[in-house]
Amino acid sequence: TANGLTSNIDASTATSTLGQTLTVGTGALGTPTLTSASPVSQLVIGPSTGSAVGTFNFKATTGAATITKLGFTLAEDSLTNAITSITVGGVTKTVAVGATTTISGLSIAVPVTNAGTDVPVTVSYNTVGVGGIASAASTTLVVGSVEYQSGNTTATNYVYVPANKMTVVAAYPTIAVAVGSSNNLVNGVAKLADITVTAVGNKVKITTIGVTVATTGVLLNSAILQLKDGNTQVASTTAVADDGANDLEFNDGGYILTAGQSKTFSLYGTVTEGDGTGNSVVTQLGAAAALDWYDVEGDSVVLHADLIPSYSLTNSYTLVSAN
């Protein structure tokens, strides 16, 4: 509590009077955390720039602080030259291979709030393929140090806060079943779904697509499932598993899509309806491991769908009886 001083004292005759003592608090930063807004582990394209890798939350206590430097390293299992530069707070720094990359000249204000301050970090990835790195190399960026100022004090925290692991490729496919329904289910050959494949980044080769076909009151005959491009069969199964997984293997060793190319295939099967009502066929993509594809420019081994960001096991197309 402050005590007031008597005013209107002649300065020439006044004696010193002890007034209020002020204590200025010095802020401190806690260990940052990786926020849920950060990208999950997934495939990323190399080369690329401005790729979001993580958003880190900083909280100040007892007083506001300003971040002036951030130090970054890579996790031990990372390919050391997969990331070529790091950008944070509007400042970009070339990665020091095998060493800490320190980004200085920052001025990121962190006031004392419960929410803290979110700091997004983006990176550039190296070229994959000829003259670059191998396809499917993984890398994990780590915040290793934080230098900050609070009042007249400068301090450094040494931490270990990793982003999620990213896997760098020259290209990958997106694949999706067109969501919807139709009441055109009839005996005989039926169109079960449309499946669209798109090449992201560069050229890809698809060799197998897995689908699951769940039936109610319908028998999928022993005839094979067929995937067609227009009227041309491009892939088929060798046997049909009712209510189970079916692997569509492409003719001639695979189907190649060039960079940015998108192709919609139609899936057909031969069905026999039962006598009841509510007959249906529901088609979805199969397990991630059932998709086989190759990063052509990266000269990769066979890859699957586990790290394709948009791969969905829930999107479906439903074909129901007209009865």
FIVO-735652 format. One record per residue (C-alpha): residue in one letter; x, z, y negated. Coordinates in nm, 3 decimals, padded with zeros to 5 digits. Each point is the difference from the previous one (the first is absolute). Layout:
# residues N
{residu:A; c1:X; c3:Z; c2:Y};
...
This chain:
# residues 323
{residu:T; c1:00.000; c3:00.000; c2:00.000};
{residu:A; c1:00.137; c3:-00.099; c2:-00.341};
{residu:N; c1:00.004; c3:00.246; c2:-00.292};
{residu:G; c1:-00.050; c3:-00.144; c2:-00.349};
{residu:L; c1:00.254; c3:00.055; c2:-00.277};
{residu:T; c1:-00.073; c3:00.112; c2:-00.357};
{residu:S; c1:-00.012; c3:-00.296; c2:-00.235};
{residu:N; c1:00.078; c3:-00.038; c2:-00.374};
{residu:I; c1:00.329; c3:00.196; c2:00.022};
{residu:D; c1:00.258; c3:-00.081; c2:-00.266};
{residu:A; c1:00.273; c3:-00.181; c2:00.188};
{residu:S; c1:00.268; c3:00.155; c2:-00.222};
{residu:T; c1:-00.099; c3:00.355; c2:00.093};
{residu:A; c1:-00.141; c3:-00.046; c2:00.347};
{residu:T; c1:00.169; c3:00.151; c2:00.300};
{residu:S; c1:00.004; c3:-00.172; c2:00.337};
{residu:T; c1:-00.314; c3:00.060; c2:00.204};
{residu:L; c1:-00.013; c3:-00.054; c2:00.375};
{residu:G; c1:-00.286; c3:-00.236; c2:00.095};
{residu:Q; c1:-00.128; c3:-00.170; c2:00.317};
{residu:T; c1:00.241; c3:-00.092; c2:00.282};
{residu:L; c1:-00.068; c3:-00.342; c2:00.158};
{residu:T; c1:00.112; c3:-00.089; c2:00.352};
{residu:V; c1:00.017; c3:-00.374; c2:00.077};
{residu:G; c1:-00.073; c3:-00.078; c2:00.368};
{residu:T; c1:00.209; c3:-00.248; c2:00.195};
{residu:G; c1:-00.190; c3:-00.226; c2:00.237};
{residu:A; c1:00.090; c3:-00.071; c2:00.359};
{residu:L; c1:-00.091; c3:-00.286; c2:00.233};
{residu:G; c1:-00.107; c3:00.062; c2:00.356};
{residu:T; c1:00.079; c3:-00.230; c2:00.293};
{residu:P; c1:-00.194; c3:-00.326; c2:-00.044};
{residu:T; c1:-00.254; c3:-00.116; c2:00.258};
{residu:L; c1:-00.094; c3:-00.344; c2:00.127};
{residu:T; c1:-00.361; c3:-00.067; c2:-00.101};
{residu:S; c1:-00.277; c3:-00.153; c2:00.209};
{residu:A; c1:-00.003; c3:-00.296; c2:-00.240};
{residu:S; c1:00.330; c3:-00.112; c2:00.152};
{residu:P; c1:00.002; c3:-00.299; c2:00.237};
{residu:V; c1:-00.015; c3:00.089; c2:00.368};
{residu:S; c1:00.269; c3:-00.128; c2:00.235};
{residu:Q; c1:-00.047; c3:-00.376; c2:00.024};
{residu:L; c1:00.158; c3:-00.343; c2:00.000};
{residu:V; c1:00.141; c3:-00.117; c2:-00.335};
{residu:I; c1:00.133; c3:-00.339; c2:-00.103};
{residu:G; c1:00.367; c3:-00.071; c2:-00.069};
{residu:P; c1:00.093; c3:-00.126; c2:-00.246};
{residu:S; c1:-00.246; c3:00.162; c2:-00.240};
{residu:T; c1:00.010; c3:00.196; c2:-00.325};
{residu:G; c1:-00.218; c3:00.274; c2:-00.144};
{residu:S; c1:-00.119; c3:00.121; c2:00.341};
{residu:A; c1:-00.161; c3:00.343; c2:-00.016};
{residu:V; c1:00.183; c3:00.239; c2:00.231};
{residu:G; c1:-00.123; c3:00.344; c2:-00.105};
{residu:T; c1:-00.160; c3:00.215; c2:-00.268};
{residu:F; c1:00.158; c3:00.343; c2:-00.042};
{residu:N; c1:-00.171; c3:00.295; c2:-00.168};
{residu:F; c1:00.203; c3:00.242; c2:-00.215};
{residu:K; c1:-00.123; c3:00.338; c2:-00.125};
{residu:A; c1:00.152; c3:00.216; c2:-00.273};
{residu:T; c1:-00.030; c3:00.378; c2:-00.016};
{residu:T; c1:00.047; c3:00.246; c2:-00.289};
{residu:G; c1:00.071; c3:-00.284; c2:-00.240};
{residu:A; c1:-00.012; c3:-00.376; c2:-00.044};
{residu:A; c1:00.287; c3:-00.212; c2:00.125};
{residu:T; c1:00.128; c3:-00.355; c2:-00.038};
{residu:I; c1:00.153; c3:-00.189; c2:00.292};
{residu:T; c1:00.317; c3:-00.178; c2:-00.113};
{residu:K; c1:00.155; c3:-00.113; c2:00.330};
{residu:L; c1:-00.116; c3:-00.067; c2:00.354};
{residu:G; c1:00.231; c3:-00.048; c2:00.296};
{residu:F; c1:-00.108; c3:-00.203; c2:00.304};
{residu:T; c1:00.146; c3:-00.038; c2:00.347};
{residu:L; c1:-00.116; c3:-00.161; c2:00.324};
{residu:A; c1:-00.092; c3:00.181; c2:00.320};
{residu:E; c1:00.266; c3:-00.009; c2:00.271};
{residu:D; c1:-00.191; c3:-00.250; c2:00.218};
{residu:S; c1:-00.039; c3:-00.248; c2:-00.288};
{residu:L; c1:00.172; c3:-00.335; c2:-00.031};
{residu:T; c1:00.227; c3:00.071; c2:-00.296};
{residu:N; c1:-00.047; c3:-00.333; c2:-00.179};
{residu:A; c1:-00.372; c3:-00.058; c2:00.060};
{residu:I; c1:-00.080; c3:00.121; c2:-00.355};
{residu:T; c1:00.191; c3:-00.170; c2:-00.281};
{residu:S; c1:-00.133; c3:00.181; c2:-00.309};
{residu:I; c1:-00.220; c3:00.293; c2:-00.101};
{residu:T; c1:-00.225; c3:00.027; c2:-00.306};
{residu:V; c1:-00.143; c3:00.322; c2:-00.143};
{residu:G; c1:-00.112; c3:00.095; c2:-00.351};
{residu:G; c1:00.064; c3:-00.355; c2:-00.121};
{residu:V; c1:00.368; c3:00.009; c2:00.104};
{residu:T; c1:00.142; c3:-00.215; c2:00.282};
{residu:K; c1:00.325; c3:00.068; c2:00.183};
{residu:T; c1:00.179; c3:-00.202; c2:00.267};
{residu:V; c1:00.027; c3:00.197; c2:00.323};
{residu:A; c1:00.340; c3:00.144; c2:00.084};
{residu:V; c1:00.034; c3:-00.088; c2:00.369};
{residu:G; c1:00.092; c3:00.306; c2:00.202};
{residu:A; c1:-00.008; c3:00.231; c2:-00.302};
{residu:T; c1:-00.239; c3:00.174; c2:-00.237};
{residu:T; c1:-00.167; c3:-00.226; c2:-00.256};
{residu:T; c1:-00.041; c3:00.198; c2:-00.321};
{residu:I; c1:-00.244; c3:-00.126; c2:-00.261};
{residu:S; c1:00.071; c3:00.152; c2:-00.341};
{residu:G; c1:-00.143; c3:-00.055; c2:-00.346};
{residu:L; c1:-00.342; c3:00.125; c2:00.108};
{residu:S; c1:-00.241; c3:00.191; c2:-00.219};
{residu:I; c1:-00.286; c3:00.100; c2:00.227};
{residu:A; c1:-00.198; c3:00.288; c2:-00.149};
{residu:V; c1:-00.130; c3:00.264; c2:00.240};
{residu:P; c1:-00.230; c3:00.246; c2:-00.179};
{residu:V; c1:-00.119; c3:00.321; c2:00.162};
{residu:T; c1:-00.319; c3:-00.104; c2:00.182};
{residu:N; c1:-00.153; c3:00.062; c2:00.340};
{residu:A; c1:-00.022; c3:-00.374; c2:00.064};
{residu:G; c1:00.364; c3:-00.070; c2:-00.076};
{residu:T; c1:00.142; c3:-00.340; c2:-00.098};
{residu:D; c1:-00.007; c3:-00.298; c2:00.236};
{residu:V; c1:00.309; c3:-00.221; c2:-00.011};
{residu:P; c1:-00.031; c3:-00.339; c2:00.175};
{residu:V; c1:00.311; c3:-00.165; c2:00.145};
{residu:T; c1:00.036; c3:-00.369; c2:00.084};
{residu:V; c1:00.280; c3:-00.188; c2:00.174};
{residu:S; c1:00.134; c3:-00.347; c2:00.069};
{residu:Y; c1:00.063; c3:-00.101; c2:00.360};
{residu:N; c1:00.284; c3:-00.217; c2:00.126};
{residu:T; c1:-00.042; c3:-00.352; c2:00.137};
{residu:V; c1:-00.087; c3:-00.018; c2:00.369};
{residu:G; c1:00.150; c3:-00.283; c2:00.202};
{residu:V; c1:00.294; c3:-00.232; c2:-00.064};
{residu:G; c1:00.251; c3:00.172; c2:-00.230};
{residu:G; c1:-00.206; c3:00.319; c2:-00.005};
{residu:I; c1:-00.101; c3:00.287; c2:00.224};
{residu:A; c1:-00.155; c3:-00.006; c2:00.346};
{residu:S; c1:-00.377; c3:-00.009; c2:00.034};
{residu:A; c1:-00.188; c3:00.326; c2:00.065};
{residu:A; c1:00.275; c3:00.221; c2:-00.146};
{residu:S; c1:-00.143; c3:00.334; c2:-00.109};
{residu:T; c1:00.084; c3:00.204; c2:-00.307};
{residu:T; c1:-00.112; c3:00.333; c2:-00.147};
{residu:L; c1:00.065; c3:00.085; c2:-00.366};
{residu:V; c1:00.074; c3:00.366; c2:-00.074};
{residu:V; c1:-00.006; c3:00.195; c2:-00.328};
{residu:G; c1:00.321; c3:00.201; c2:00.022};
{residu:S; c1:00.049; c3:00.154; c2:-00.344};
{residu:V; c1:-00.189; c3:00.067; c2:-00.324};
{residu:E; c1:00.170; c3:00.076; c2:-00.331};
{residu:Y; c1:-00.222; c3:00.134; c2:-00.276};
{residu:Q; c1:00.008; c3:00.165; c2:-00.341};
{residu:S; c1:-00.212; c3:00.291; c2:-00.117};
{residu:G; c1:00.066; c3:00.142; c2:-00.342};
{residu:N; c1:00.378; c3:00.006; c2:-00.039};
{residu:T; c1:00.058; c3:00.025; c2:00.375};
{residu:T; c1:00.100; c3:-00.282; c2:00.235};
{residu:A; c1:-00.036; c3:00.057; c2:00.374};
{residu:T; c1:00.024; c3:-00.200; c2:00.323};
{residu:N; c1:-00.206; c3:00.053; c2:00.314};
{residu:Y; c1:00.132; c3:-00.138; c2:00.329};
{residu:V; c1:-00.289; c3:-00.092; c2:00.228};
{residu:Y; c1:-00.090; c3:-00.221; c2:00.297};
{residu:V; c1:-00.338; c3:-00.169; c2:-00.048};
{residu:P; c1:-00.041; c3:-00.326; c2:00.197};
{residu:A; c1:-00.249; c3:-00.276; c2:-00.061};
{residu:N; c1:-00.165; c3:-00.163; c2:00.300};
{residu:K; c1:00.210; c3:-00.233; c2:00.213};
{residu:M; c1:-00.030; c3:-00.372; c2:-00.078};
{residu:T; c1:00.089; c3:-00.289; c2:00.232};
{residu:V; c1:00.134; c3:-00.313; c2:-00.169};
{residu:V; c1:-00.089; c3:-00.348; c2:00.129};
{residu:A; c1:00.006; c3:-00.352; c2:-00.144};
{residu:A; c1:-00.364; c3:-00.048; c2:00.099};
{residu:Y; c1:-00.291; c3:00.158; c2:00.181};
{residu:P; c1:-00.355; c3:-00.109; c2:00.086};
{residu:T; c1:-00.324; c3:00.156; c2:-00.112};
{residu:I; c1:-00.280; c3:-00.039; c2:00.249};
{residu:A; c1:-00.367; c3:00.091; c2:-00.030};
{residu:V; c1:-00.333; c3:-00.047; c2:00.174};
{residu:A; c1:-00.265; c3:-00.126; c2:-00.242};
{residu:V; c1:-00.242; c3:00.292; c2:-00.036};
{residu:G; c1:-00.366; c3:-00.082; c2:00.053};
{residu:S; c1:-00.278; c3:-00.061; c2:00.249};
{residu:S; c1:-00.223; c3:-00.276; c2:00.133};
{residu:N; c1:-00.311; c3:-00.021; c2:00.218};
{residu:N; c1:00.110; c3:-00.324; c2:00.167};
{residu:L; c1:00.090; c3:00.150; c2:00.337};
{residu:V; c1:-00.117; c3:-00.238; c2:00.271};
{residu:N; c1:00.098; c3:-00.080; c2:00.357};
{residu:G; c1:00.298; c3:-00.230; c2:00.033};
{residu:V; c1:00.301; c3:-00.053; c2:-00.225};
{residu:A; c1:-00.027; c3:00.224; c2:-00.306};
{residu:K; c1:00.212; c3:00.043; c2:-00.310};
{residu:L; c1:00.102; c3:00.366; c2:00.008};
{residu:A; c1:00.198; c3:00.036; c2:-00.324};
{residu:D; c1:00.222; c3:-00.163; c2:-00.262};
{residu:I; c1:00.357; c3:00.128; c2:-00.025};
{residu:T; c1:00.214; c3:-00.079; c2:-00.305};
{residu:V; c1:00.381; c3:00.011; c2:00.006};
{residu:T; c1:00.214; c3:-00.027; c2:-00.315};
{residu:A; c1:00.379; c3:-00.022; c2:-00.032};
{residu:V; c1:00.138; c3:00.238; c2:-00.265};
{residu:G; c1:00.345; c3:-00.064; c2:-00.147};
{residu:N; c1:00.132; c3:-00.277; c2:00.223};
{residu:K; c1:-00.061; c3:-00.179; c2:00.329};
{residu:V; c1:-00.145; c3:00.187; c2:00.300};
{residu:K; c1:-00.071; c3:-00.095; c2:00.360};
{residu:I; c1:-00.296; c3:00.157; c2:00.182};
{residu:T; c1:00.019; c3:00.003; c2:00.379};
{residu:T; c1:-00.273; c3:00.246; c2:00.104};
{residu:I; c1:-00.308; c3:00.149; c2:-00.167};
{residu:G; c1:-00.180; c3:00.287; c2:00.169};
{residu:V; c1:-00.375; c3:00.047; c2:-00.030};
{residu:T; c1:-00.250; c3:00.242; c2:00.146};
{residu:V; c1:-00.348; c3:-00.126; c2:00.089};
{residu:A; c1:-00.263; c3:00.267; c2:00.063};
{residu:T; c1:-00.328; c3:-00.113; c2:00.159};
{residu:T; c1:-00.348; c3:00.149; c2:00.030};
{residu:G; c1:-00.238; c3:-00.171; c2:00.242};
{residu:V; c1:00.232; c3:-00.301; c2:00.011};
{residu:L; c1:00.242; c3:-00.126; c2:00.262};
{residu:L; c1:00.314; c3:-00.183; c2:-00.108};
{residu:N; c1:00.046; c3:-00.252; c2:00.277};
{residu:S; c1:00.330; c3:-00.055; c2:00.178};
{residu:A; c1:00.068; c3:-00.303; c2:-00.219};
{residu:I; c1:00.283; c3:00.062; c2:-00.244};
{residu:L; c1:-00.036; c3:00.099; c2:-00.363};
{residu:Q; c1:00.113; c3:-00.279; c2:-00.229};
{residu:L; c1:00.142; c3:00.008; c2:-00.352};
{residu:K; c1:-00.054; c3:-00.325; c2:-00.185};
{residu:D; c1:00.124; c3:-00.166; c2:-00.315};
{residu:G; c1:-00.303; c3:-00.214; c2:-00.074};
{residu:N; c1:-00.073; c3:-00.168; c2:00.332};
{residu:T; c1:00.355; c3:00.039; c2:00.134};
{residu:Q; c1:00.079; c3:00.285; c2:00.235};
{residu:V; c1:00.319; c3:00.173; c2:-00.114};
{residu:A; c1:-00.005; c3:00.320; c2:00.206};
{residu:S; c1:-00.180; c3:00.147; c2:00.299};
{residu:T; c1:-00.014; c3:00.291; c2:00.240};
{residu:T; c1:00.071; c3:-00.034; c2:00.370};
{residu:A; c1:-00.273; c3:00.250; c2:00.092};
{residu:V; c1:-00.276; c3:00.182; c2:-00.184};
{residu:A; c1:-00.026; c3:00.379; c2:00.008};
{residu:D; c1:-00.353; c3:00.114; c2:-00.094};
{residu:D; c1:00.007; c3:00.280; c2:-00.258};
{residu:G; c1:00.377; c3:-00.013; c2:00.002};
{residu:A; c1:00.310; c3:-00.165; c2:-00.134};
{residu:N; c1:00.051; c3:-00.374; c2:00.015};
{residu:D; c1:00.329; c3:-00.167; c2:-00.090};
{residu:L; c1:-00.033; c3:-00.346; c2:-00.154};
{residu:E; c1:00.324; c3:-00.185; c2:00.070};
{residu:F; c1:00.077; c3:-00.298; c2:-00.221};
{residu:N; c1:00.082; c3:-00.342; c2:00.141};
{residu:D; c1:00.350; c3:-00.149; c2:-00.024};
{residu:G; c1:00.175; c3:00.330; c2:-00.052};
{residu:G; c1:-00.177; c3:00.100; c2:-00.319};
{residu:Y; c1:-00.173; c3:-00.105; c2:-00.321};
{residu:I; c1:00.215; c3:-00.027; c2:-00.316};
{residu:L; c1:-00.132; c3:00.069; c2:-00.350};
{residu:T; c1:00.209; c3:-00.079; c2:-00.306};
{residu:A; c1:00.039; c3:00.235; c2:-00.298};
{residu:G; c1:-00.338; c3:00.078; c2:-00.151};
{residu:Q; c1:-00.190; c3:-00.211; c2:00.252};
{residu:S; c1:-00.333; c3:00.137; c2:00.123};
{residu:K; c1:-00.183; c3:-00.119; c2:00.310};
{residu:T; c1:-00.341; c3:00.102; c2:00.134};
{residu:F; c1:-00.050; c3:-00.029; c2:00.376};
{residu:S; c1:-00.329; c3:00.034; c2:00.186};
{residu:L; c1:-00.034; c3:00.200; c2:00.322};
{residu:Y; c1:-00.233; c3:-00.132; c2:00.271};
{residu:G; c1:-00.119; c3:00.142; c2:00.332};
{residu:T; c1:-00.260; c3:-00.079; c2:00.264};
{residu:V; c1:-00.274; c3:00.264; c2:00.017};
{residu:T; c1:-00.302; c3:00.073; c2:00.216};
{residu:E; c1:-00.272; c3:00.221; c2:-00.147};
{residu:G; c1:-00.186; c3:00.262; c2:00.198};
{residu:D; c1:-00.377; c3:00.048; c2:-00.007};
{residu:G; c1:-00.002; c3:00.302; c2:-00.234};
{residu:T; c1:-00.012; c3:00.017; c2:-00.377};
{residu:G; c1:00.280; c3:00.095; c2:-00.236};
{residu:N; c1:00.253; c3:-00.226; c2:00.169};
{residu:S; c1:00.322; c3:-00.034; c2:-00.203};
{residu:V; c1:00.365; c3:-00.095; c2:-00.005};
{residu:V; c1:00.236; c3:00.182; c2:-00.239};
{residu:T; c1:00.346; c3:-00.146; c2:-00.063};
{residu:Q; c1:00.294; c3:00.184; c2:-00.161};
{residu:L; c1:00.376; c3:-00.037; c2:-00.011};
{residu:G; c1:00.187; c3:00.156; c2:00.289};
{residu:A; c1:00.267; c3:00.269; c2:-00.008};
{residu:A; c1:00.294; c3:-00.053; c2:-00.234};
{residu:A; c1:00.232; c3:-00.054; c2:00.296};
{residu:A; c1:-00.213; c3:-00.298; c2:00.114};
{residu:L; c1:00.096; c3:-00.212; c2:-00.303};
{residu:D; c1:00.326; c3:-00.184; c2:00.067};
{residu:W; c1:00.169; c3:-00.186; c2:-00.283};
{residu:Y; c1:00.341; c3:-00.105; c2:-00.132};
{residu:D; c1:00.160; c3:00.007; c2:-00.344};
{residu:V; c1:00.136; c3:-00.357; c2:00.013};
{residu:E; c1:00.235; c3:00.013; c2:-00.301};
{residu:G; c1:00.124; c3:00.342; c2:00.108};
{residu:D; c1:00.057; c3:-00.126; c2:00.357};
{residu:S; c1:-00.163; c3:00.317; c2:00.128};
{residu:V; c1:-00.078; c3:00.126; c2:00.346};
{residu:V; c1:-00.369; c3:00.025; c2:00.085};
{residu:L; c1:-00.186; c3:00.227; c2:-00.243};
{residu:H; c1:-00.347; c3:00.157; c2:00.008};
{residu:A; c1:-00.269; c3:00.121; c2:-00.240};
{residu:D; c1:00.082; c3:00.370; c2:-00.022};
{residu:L; c1:00.154; c3:-00.031; c2:-00.350};
{residu:I; c1:-00.216; c3:-00.282; c2:-00.140};
{residu:P; c1:-00.171; c3:00.181; c2:-00.290};
{residu:S; c1:-00.344; c3:-00.165; c2:00.029};
{residu:Y; c1:-00.039; c3:-00.011; c2:00.379};
{residu:S; c1:-00.339; c3:00.150; c2:00.085};
{residu:L; c1:-00.146; c3:00.105; c2:00.334};
{residu:T; c1:-00.340; c3:00.078; c2:-00.155};
{residu:N; c1:-00.103; c3:-00.330; c2:-00.161};
{residu:S; c1:-00.237; c3:-00.181; c2:00.236};
{residu:Y; c1:-00.237; c3:-00.290; c2:00.044};
{residu:T; c1:-00.327; c3:00.062; c2:00.188};
{residu:L; c1:-00.196; c3:-00.268; c2:00.179};
{residu:V; c1:-00.352; c3:00.111; c2:00.097};
{residu:S; c1:-00.284; c3:-00.158; c2:00.191};
{residu:A; c1:-00.265; c3:-00.193; c2:-00.190};
{residu:N; c1:-00.267; c3:00.172; c2:00.215};
